[in-house]
Amino acid sequence: MSQLVTGAGAVASVGEGVDEVFRALCAGTSGLGELRGFDRERYRARHAYEIDDRPVPGADLPGRATEWLLRAVGEAAAQAGLGEDLSEVPVLVGTGLRELRSAELAWRDGTPFDIGRLHFGTALRERFRAVRTHTFSGACSASLYALALAADLLASGAEDTVVVAGVDTLTESMYGLLDRVNGEPPDRVRPFDRERRGVLMGDGAAAVVLRREEPGAGTGAGPGALGRVRAVSMNCDARHVTAPDPQGIARAVHEAQWRAGVKPGDIDLVLLHGTGTQLNDTAEAAAIREVFGPEVRGPLMTAIKSMTGHTSGGSGLLSLIVALESLASGRVPPTLGLAEPLPEAEAFRFVRDAARDGGDLRVAQIDAFGFGGVNAVAIVERADR
């Protein structure tokens, strides 16, 4: 059973609101900048994809991830006609690190922080009177995991409407960890390029309102619908703590397409996970090539982390919103910095350098993969299908 997306919201380093974010991505606007939130002299890498909302560079503030989450949920709820009262609607939030940056500031600087705000439920209750809130800390596929649960709640008849969101912000501990594991400090994210150096993190939040589509409603999603979620798959291959498993990814892609009732040749667009790391890009490309086989030259492919950085737990949902905008408009944002694709991806139809008119785009696939082998894949289709 499909579910309708009736509202969407987004906040990222490239803009505020879905329209602004999508226009910026299609224009090839990058959110990359010199590191602002903490002392960059401590690290080899000196850049990140941060939301520039601090009053003073280097003087970080607590609660920023929560504020972006509230803005994204507010935008999605308003578009879906839910207003400011979500007391009857479950809110599912996927995240990698929750409000860890606020906890870091409290530990290091003594900045006041209520530990009860680590999970977002308190703020959602205060702003939207949301009673049933659940925060899932599930690495970089967390928001698509939350989407899968929402789809199950709707398909089972347990709920009519669910709000799904994802959010993360840069933390100094994660930035430092990545700085140590990258062989060379990356100056930008270059997904699937042979000269890629690794990942840089980005700030961001995304939200959608999902509603059950009644059987026999006829063709088309109806007025106000942004698109339709056909299926979400997820698995945990648990092969390695950090290294992705191509076979685990391939199984997730296979299952998503099977659940959606589509074949590789039906996919017009793929929003790749594309972190710009040596292992992830190679594993994802190998898995896509295996699943799509001779159809791999068919769909357009892009990786928006080349402009937003890796927004961690919120990245899957942000890509899903971009996919829906692309299906509706026919415009596909580019993958920046892709000069020479890695061998496993040479056959892919990448959108490079500038946005492309994809023509009659109907069905899109969204990839999201996280540490520990937590893989998730969503299939969405255009609203008028």
N, C-alpha and C positions, 0 to 999 in steps of 0.2 A: 504494500500500500504506500502511495506517495504522500508527501507532506508539502504544504504550500509555505513558501517564505513570503510573509506579508509586511515585513519591516526589516530594516538593516541600519546599523550605525557603525562608524569607524573613526578612530583617532590614530594617527601615525606621525612619524617624523616628516612626512611629505605633505600633511594637511589635516584638516579637521572636518569631519563629515564625509559621507560616502561620495557625494558628487565631487568634492574638492580633492579627495584622495585619488579617485579614479582619473580625474582630469590630469592631476600631477603625474601619475604613473604613465598615462598615455603620452604625456609630453616628455617623458624620459627624465623627469625631475628626481634627483637623488636626495635623500635625507642625510647623506654622509657629512660629517663635520668633525672638527677636532674635539676630542673628549672634553666634556664640560663638567660632568658630575663629580669627579674626584681627580686627585693629583695624577696627571698623566706622566709625570717624571718617574713614577714608580714602575712603569710598564714599557715594554718594547713597542707594542702597538699604541698608537696615539689617537685613534679615530673610533667613532661609533655612529649609530643612526639614532640620535636622541631627539625627543620632543623638546623644543627650546622654550620651556615655560618656567625656568628658574629665574628669580629676580636678579641674582648675581652668579656669574659663572664660577663653579667650584664650591658654591655654598648650597649644598643639597638640602632638600626638604622631604619630610616624611609624607606618606599618604598619596603620592602622585599616581601610582597605579590605580588606587581606588577612585580617584577623581576621573581618570580617563574611562574607567569601567562605567561609572555612573553616567558620563556623557554619552558613551556608545549605547548603553541600554536605553537611555532617555530618547535618543534619536530613533532607535528601532521601535520602541514602544509608541512613540508619537506617530510615526508613519503607519504603524499597524492599527491605529485608533484605540490603543489601550490607555493612553493618557499617563497620568502619574500614579495610578493605583494598580499595583500588581499583587494585591492581597490574595487574589484567587488564582494566581498564575505561578507555577514553579519557575524558578530562575536557576539555571545550571551554569556554573562558571568553570571553565578549564584554564589552568595556569601551570606554569613550571615552578615558579618560586614564590607565588602569592606576594605578600608585602615584605619580603625578606630585606629589601633595601631599607625600609623603615626600622626593622630590627637591627640592622647593621649600624645605623645612625644612633639608635638608642644605646647600643653596647659601646660604640667607639666614642661618641661625643656626649652621651647623656641626654640626647634629644628625647623629649617626652613621647612615648608611644604606648598605647593600650594594646596589650597582646590579643585582646578580644577582636581587634580589627585585622588580624592577620589573615582571616579567611573570607572577608568581604561581606559576610551575611549581615553584620551589624549595620554597615553603611547602606546596604540595599533595603534593610527594614526601615531605617530612618528616612531615606529619600522616597522610596516607592511603597512603603508599608508591606513589603514582600515578607511573607511568613515562611514559605518553603524555599529555602535557598540551600544550595549544595555547591561546595567548592571542591574541585577535583584537581589535585596536584599530580599531573601525569606527564611530565616532560613535554616535548615539543609537539606531540599529537593530542594534547589534552583537550583542546576545544573541539576537535572532531570526535573524540571519545564522548564528550558531553553531548554533541549533536546526535551520536548514535543512541545514547540513552533517551534523549528527547524523542527521537523517531520511534523507539520502542514504546514509550509511554503513550504516544498518539496512536500507534498501530494497534495497541492492546485495548484502546478505548478508555484507559485510565485517565487521560487528560484530553482536552480539546485544543489547548494552546499552551505552548512552552516557550520561555525566553532562554536562548542559549548565548553564552558570551565567552570570550577569551581575553586574557590580559597578561602582560608581563612588562617589567621595567628592568633596566640594567642594574645589576648589583656588582659591588666591587669584588666580592668573592668569586663570582662566576667570571667576571672579566679577567681577573688574575689567573684563574684556572686555565681559561682558554689561551691566555697569553703565554702560559708555560708549555702547553701541548702543541701549539703551532710551530712548525719548524722554522719558518720565517714570519715576522710580524706582518699580517696583511694590512694594506692601506685601503682596501675596499673589498666587497664581496663580488666574486666573479664566478657565478655558477657555471659548471660544465666546461670551463675553459682549461686548456692544458696548463696554463701558467697560474692557475688559482693557488692561493696560499693558505686559505682557511676562512673561518667565519668571523664576522663581527656582529655583535648583538645590536638589536634595535628596540626602541620603546613602541608600544602600541596596544590598542584594545579594539575589539570588534564584537558585534552582537547582532543576532537575528531573532525574529519572532517566527516561530513555526506553528502552523495550524493543520489539523487533520483535514484531509480532503475526502469528502464523502463519496463513496462508490456511486457510480451512475450519474455523476455531476455533468457529464458531457465533455466535449472537447474544450481545450483551453483551460487555463487556471482561474479565469474569472477576473473582474476588474480589481485593481489594486495589488495583485500578486506580482512579486518580483521574479518568481521562478518556482521550480518544484524540485524537492529533494527526492530522487528516485531510490537511493539506497546509500547506506554507510556500512562499511565493513571495518572490523578491527581485529587484531590479534596481538599476541605477545610471544615472539619466538624465543626470547630470553637466551639468545645464542652468545651474546657478549655484552659487557656492561656499556661499552661505548660504540663498538664497531657494528655497523648495520649488516644484516644478512640479506643478500639478494633474494634468496629463496623465500624468506619470511615476507619480504616486500612483495614479491611476485604472487604469493598466496593471497595477500590482502587485496591486490589489484584484481586478481581472478574472482575473488569472492564478491567484491563490490560490483563488478560487471555482471556476474551471475545473478546477484540479488536484484539488480536494476533491470534485468532482462535485456541487456545489450551485449553486443559483440565488439571487439576492438575496432572493427570498421565503422561502427556507429558513433564513435567518439570523434568530435570535431575539434576539441581543445583540451589540452592538459596543462593544469597549473602544477608545475613540478615543485617538489620540496626544495631542491636546489640550494644547499647551504654554502656551496663553494669550498667544502672540505674535500680532501683527497679521497677518503673512504666513502663518504655519503654519496657524492655525485657519481662515483664509479658504480657503487652498488645499485643506486636507483636507476641509472641508465641501463645497466645489465638486466635488471628486472623488467623494465619497460620493454626493452628489446625482446626479451623472452616471451612476455605475455602477448605483445602486439604482433610479433612475427613479421610476415610480409606486409602487414597493415601499418607498420611503424612509421612509414613515410606519409601517412595520411593526415593525422591531426596536427594542428598548430600547437606549438609548445612554448611556454615561457616560464620564467622564474622571477617573481617580483622581489625576492630578497636582495637582488642586485640593486634595488632602490630603497628598500625599507630596512635592510639588515634583517637579522633573524629575530623576529618578535616572539620567539619561543612558544609558550603555550597558546598564545593567540594567533599564531601564524596560519594555522589551517583554516580557521574561520575567516581571517582576512583574505586569504586566497579564494575561499568560496564566494565571498561577496564580490571580489574582482571578477571571478568567473561569471557570476550572474549578470554583472554589468556588461561584460564582454558579449555574452549571449544576446542581451537586449539591444546593444548598440552596434554589434558587429566589429567593434574596435578591440584590439588585443594589445596590451602594453608590452614593451620590449624587454629583453634580457640585456642589461647593460654590461659592457666589458667582455663580451663573448667574441673573441677574435678567432680562435681556432678550437672547435669542440674536441673534447677528449675522444679517443677512438670508439668507445662504446656508444657514443652519442652522435657519431658522424652522419647517420641516416635521419636524424630528427629534423623536423621542419621548425627550427627555432625562429621566433620573431626576434630580430636583432636590431639594436641601435635606435630604431624609431617604431612607433605604434604602427600596426598594420590593419587594414580593412580585411577582416576574415570572411566577409560575405555572409552567407546563410549559415550561421552557427546555431546549432540546436542542442547539442549534448556536450557536457564538459566533465572532466575527471579532475579531482583535487587530491593531491598526495600530502601526507603529513606523517613523519616518522621521528621517533624519539629514542633517547638513550634506553638501553635495556631491551630494545627490539619491540617497543610499543608502536605498532604500525596502524594507520588508519587511512582509509580512502573513501571519498564521497563521490557520488555521481549525481549531477544536477542537470535539469533541462530547462529550456526557455519557457516562459510563462504561457505562450500561445500554442504550445504543443498539445 
